[in-house]
């Protein structure tokens, strides 16, 4: 009888902290998994931005000759595809951040929709600079002045993404 009373008192003493530790562990684990996934996604976007920079710089440094015409068309399609892909990924990222706003407000001091607006606008600038507006309708010519513009606009998007990652 005394043993049963001691066991019941011990269980009443241990169960609440054990449940608290278990539930807290699950919440903290989900937070760190979410942050890890977010960091991985940002790394993926940054890799694609590096590919876009490389292709754009190659496009604007290649002259139009009959031999290069096929390569230029390939670069135009690749640049357009990469920019649309990155924009759609960033829009998805923005929607996820906006839908999780209550969680963000709990863990962070900033509103993710304000941050996401910044990198979306910067990415639209990247699109305009990399394509020169609508590059498929105009005759291609070498424009070395775009080098700095392309590199700095892509770096702005990377910086905004690194702010969120860190």
C-alpha positions as a Markdown table, in Angstrom:
| # | Residue | x | y | z |
|---|---|---|---|---|
| 1 | Unk | 0.0 | 0.0 | 0.0 |
| 2 | Unk | 2.8 | 2.4 | 0.9 |
| 3 | Unk | 4.6 | 1.4 | -2.2 |
| 4 | Unk | 1.6 | 2.1 | -4.4 |
| 5 | Unk | 1.1 | 5.5 | -2.7 |
| 6 | Unk | 4.8 | 6.4 | -3.4 |
| 7 | Unk | 4.6 | 5.3 | -7.0 |
| 8 | Unk | 1.4 | 7.4 | -7.6 |
| 9 | Unk | 3.1 | 10.4 | -6.0 |
| 10 | Unk | 6.2 | 9.9 | -8.1 |
| 11 | Unk | 4.1 | 9.6 | -11.3 |
| 12 | Unk | 2.3 | 12.8 | -10.4 |
| 13 | Unk | 5.6 | 14.5 | -9.9 |
| 14 | Unk | 7.3 | 13.3 | -13.1 |
| 15 | Unk | 4.5 | 13.3 | -15.7 |
| 16 | Unk | 4.0 | 17.1 | -16.0 |
| 17 | Unk | 7.7 | 18.0 | -16.5 |
| 18 | Unk | 8.1 | 15.0 | -18.9 |
| 19 | Unk | 5.2 | 16.1 | -21.0 |
| 20 | Unk | 6.5 | 19.7 | -21.0 |
| 21 | Unk | 9.9 | 18.6 | -22.2 |
| 22 | Unk | 8.4 | 16.3 | -24.8 |
| 23 | Unk | 6.1 | 19.0 | -26.2 |
| 24 | Unk | 8.8 | 21.7 | -26.0 |
| 25 | Unk | 11.2 | 19.4 | -27.8 |
| 26 | Unk | 8.7 | 18.9 | -30.7 |
| 27 | Unk | 8.1 | 22.6 | -31.0 |
| 28 | Unk | 11.8 | 23.5 | -31.0 |
| 29 | Unk | 12.6 | 20.7 | -33.4 |
| 30 | Unk | 10.0 | 21.9 | -35.9 |
| 31 | Unk | 11.3 | 25.4 | -35.6 |
| 32 | Unk | 14.9 | 24.3 | -36.4 |
| 33 | Unk | 13.7 | 22.0 | -39.2 |
| 34 | Unk | 11.8 | 25.0 | -40.7 |
| 35 | Unk | 14.8 | 27.3 | -40.4 |
| 36 | Unk | 17.0 | 24.6 | -42.0 |
| 37 | Unk | 14.6 | 24.1 | -44.9 |
| 38 | Unk | 14.4 | 27.9 | -45.4 |
| 39 | Unk | 18.2 | 28.2 | -45.5 |
| 40 | Unk | 18.4 | 25.3 | -48.0 |
| 41 | Unk | 15.8 | 27.0 | -50.2 |
| 42 | Unk | 17.7 | 30.3 | -50.1 |
| 43 | Unk | 20.9 | 28.5 | -51.0 |
| 44 | Unk | 19.1 | 27.0 | -54.0 |
| 45 | Unk | 17.9 | 30.4 | -55.1 |
| 46 | Unk | 21.4 | 31.9 | -54.7 |
| 47 | Unk | 22.8 | 29.1 | -56.9 |
| 48 | Unk | 20.3 | 29.9 | -59.6 |
| 49 | Unk | 21.1 | 33.6 | -59.3 |
| 50 | Unk | 24.8 | 32.8 | -59.9 |
| 51 | Unk | 23.8 | 30.8 | -63.0 |
| 52 | Unk | 21.7 | 33.7 | -64.2 |
| 53 | Unk | 24.6 | 36.1 | -63.7 |
| 54 | Unk | 27.0 | 33.9 | -65.6 |
| 55 | Unk | 24.5 | 33.4 | -68.5 |
| 56 | Unk | 23.6 | 37.1 | -68.7 |
| 57 | Unk | 27.2 | 38.2 | -68.7 |
| 58 | Unk | 27.9 | 35.7 | -71.5 |
| 59 | Unk | 24.9 | 36.9 | -73.5 |
| 60 | Unk | 25.8 | 40.6 | -73.3 |
| 61 | Unk | 29.5 | 39.9 | -74.2 |
| 62 | Unk | 28.8 | 37.7 | -77.3 |
| 63 | Unk | 28.5 | 39.3 | -80.7 |
| 64 | Unk | 25.9 | 38.3 | -83.2 |
| 65 | Unk | 27.4 | 36.2 | -86.0 |
| 66 | Unk | 25.9 | 33.4 | -88.0 |
| 67 | Unk | 27.9 | 31.0 | -86.0 |
| 68 | Unk | 26.8 | 32.4 | -82.6 |
| 69 | Unk | 23.1 | 32.9 | -83.5 |
| 70 | Unk | 22.1 | 29.5 | -82.1 |
| 71 | Unk | 24.0 | 30.0 | -78.9 |
| 72 | Unk | 22.5 | 33.5 | -78.4 |
| 73 | Unk | 19.0 | 32.1 | -78.8 |
| 74 | Unk | 19.8 | 29.4 | -76.3 |
| 75 | Unk | 21.1 | 32.0 | -73.9 |
| 76 | Unk | 18.0 | 34.2 | -74.4 |
| 77 | Unk | 15.8 | 31.2 | -73.6 |
| 78 | Unk | 17.9 | 30.2 | -70.6 |
| 79 | Unk | 17.9 | 33.7 | -69.1 |
| 80 | Unk | 14.2 | 34.1 | -69.6 |
| 81 | Unk | 13.5 | 30.6 | -68.0 |
| 82 | Unk | 15.9 | 31.2 | -65.1 |
| 83 | Unk | 14.3 | 34.6 | -64.3 |
| 84 | Unk | 10.8 | 33.2 | -64.4 |
| 85 | Unk | 11.8 | 30.2 | -62.3 |
| 86 | Unk | 13.4 | 32.3 | -59.7 |
| 87 | Unk | 10.5 | 34.8 | -59.6 |
| 88 | Unk | 8.0 | 32.0 | -59.1 |
| 89 | Unk | 10.1 | 30.4 | -56.4 |
| 90 | Unk | 10.4 | 33.7 | -54.6 |
| 91 | Unk | 6.7 | 34.3 | -54.9 |
| 92 | Unk | 6.0 | 30.9 | -53.3 |
| 93 | Unk | 8.5 | 31.8 | -50.6 |
| 94 | Unk | 6.7 | 35.1 | -50.0 |
| 95 | Unk | 3.3 | 33.3 | -49.8 |
| 96 | Unk | 4.6 | 30.8 | -47.3 |
| 97 | Unk | 6.1 | 33.5 | -45.1 |
| 98 | Unk | 2.8 | 35.5 | -45.2 |
| 99 | Unk | 0.8 | 32.4 | -44.3 |
| 100 | Unk | 3.0 | 31.7 | -41.4 |
| 101 | Unk | 3.0 | 35.3 | -40.1 |
| 102 | Unk | 1.7 | 34.4 | -36.7 |
| 103 | Unk | 4.6 | 32.1 | -36.2 |
| 104 | Unk | 7.1 | 34.7 | -37.6 |
| 105 | Unk | 5.7 | 37.3 | -35.2 |
| 106 | Unk | 6.3 | 34.9 | -32.3 |
| 107 | Unk | 9.9 | 34.2 | -33.2 |
| 108 | Unk | 11.0 | 37.3 | -35.1 |
| 109 | Unk | 10.6 | 41.1 | -34.7 |
| 110 | Unk | 10.1 | 41.8 | -38.4 |
| 111 | Unk | 7.2 | 41.2 | -40.8 |
| 112 | Unk | 8.3 | 38.8 | -43.6 |
| 113 | Unk | 6.0 | 40.3 | -46.1 |
| 114 | Unk | 7.9 | 43.6 | -45.9 |
| 115 | Unk | 11.2 | 41.7 | -46.5 |
| 116 | Unk | 9.7 | 39.6 | -49.3 |
| 117 | Unk | 8.4 | 42.7 | -51.1 |
| 118 | Unk | 12.0 | 44.0 | -51.2 |
| 119 | Unk | 13.5 | 41.0 | -52.8 |
| 120 | Unk | 10.6 | 40.6 | -55.2 |
| 121 | Unk | 11.1 | 44.2 | -56.4 |
| 122 | Unk | 14.8 | 43.7 | -56.7 |
| 123 | Unk | 14.3 | 40.5 | -58.7 |
| 124 | Unk | 12.0 | 42.3 | -61.1 |
| 125 | Unk | 14.9 | 44.8 | -61.6 |
| 126 | Unk | 17.2 | 41.9 | -62.2 |
| 127 | Unk | 14.9 | 40.6 | -64.9 |
| 128 | Unk | 14.8 | 44.0 | -66.6 |
| 129 | Unk | 18.5 | 44.4 | -66.5 |
| 130 | Unk | 19.4 | 40.9 | -67.6 |
| 131 | Unk | 17.0 | 40.9 | -70.5 |
| 132 | Unk | 17.3 | 44.6 | -71.5 |
| 133 | Unk | 13.5 | 44.8 | -71.4 |
| 134 | Unk | 12.4 | 42.5 | -74.2 |
| 135 | Unk | 15.5 | 41.2 | -75.8 |
| 136 | Unk | 13.8 | 38.7 | -78.2 |
| 137 | Unk | 12.3 | 41.5 | -80.3 |
| 138 | Unk | 15.4 | 43.6 | -80.8 |
| 139 | Unk | 18.6 | 42.8 | -82.6 |
| 140 | Unk | 21.3 | 41.7 | -80.2 |
| 141 | Unk | 24.5 | 43.7 | -79.7 |
| 142 | Unk | 27.4 | 43.6 | -77.3 |
| 143 | Unk | 26.8 | 45.9 | -74.2 |
| 144 | Unk | 29.7 | 45.7 | -71.8 |
| 145 | Unk | 28.1 | 48.5 | -69.7 |
| 146 | Unk | 25.6 | 45.9 | -68.4 |
| 147 | Unk | 28.2 | 44.0 | -66.5 |
| 148 | Unk | 28.2 | 46.2 | -63.5 |
| 149 | Unk | 24.4 | 46.6 | -63.6 |
| 150 | Unk | 23.8 | 42.9 | -63.7 |
| 151 | Unk | 26.3 | 42.0 | -61.0 |
| 152 | Unk | 25.0 | 44.8 | -58.6 |
| 153 | Unk | 21.3 | 44.0 | -59.1 |
| 154 | Unk | 21.9 | 40.2 | -58.5 |
| 155 | Unk | 24.0 | 41.1 | -55.4 |
| 156 | Unk | 21.1 | 43.2 | -54.0 |
| 157 | Unk | 18.7 | 40.2 | -54.3 |
| 158 | Unk | 21.4 | 37.9 | -52.7 |
| 159 | Unk | 21.8 | 40.4 | -49.8 |
| 160 | Unk | 18.1 | 40.5 | -49.1 |
| 161 | Unk | 17.9 | 36.7 | -49.1 |
| 162 | Unk | 21.0 | 36.5 | -46.8 |
| 163 | Unk | 19.3 | 38.9 | -44.4 |
| 164 | Unk | 16.4 | 36.5 | -44.1 |
| 165 | Unk | 18.7 | 33.4 | -43.9 |
| 166 | Unk | 20.8 | 34.9 | -41.1 |
